[in-house]
Amino acid sequence: MSMKLNVVSLKVLDQDEALDFYVNKLGLEVGQDFQQGPVRWLTVRAPGDPGIVEIYLEKPGPPAQDEATAEQLRELITKGAVGFVAFLIDDVRGLYETLKERGVTDFTQEPTEHFYGTDMGVRDPFGNAIRFLQHGKAAKEATA
């Protein structure tokens, strides 16, 4: 039996705003976007990575959560207490400059060198934490 991770979820308050941020600012591409009853199934993925792992930009609410739970989630989302996603990339510093050019301002960490590589952090418009990591020599040697 084989098993692969296919979809992860980030909670967002507005799917159109999330779509704009993840596609037009971060440079991801739309995976799927369709209405399924009361739910908009909207996913994004790394460019050129069809169907491997997609991020479901999930708006809290029925049928997944009752309204009281959805309201609690919305409150947590606005505090940045819900979501996290990380990407491996080959040029953190280049991406940092690109994101600044595209108007991204909510950086939680500029590109920083560590023993394992270079990483940086940013938040989406809803407070979800996004990390970008470029492996350094130590990380490459550890995985070789």
Secondary structure, 3 states (H helix, E strand, C coil): CCCCCCEEEEECCCHHHHHHHHHHHCCCEEEEEEEECCEEEEEEECCCCCCCCEEEEECCCCCCCCHHHHHHHHHHHHCCCCCEEEEECCCHHHHHHHHHHCCCCCEEEEEEEECCEEEEEEECCCCCEEEEEEECHHHHHHHC
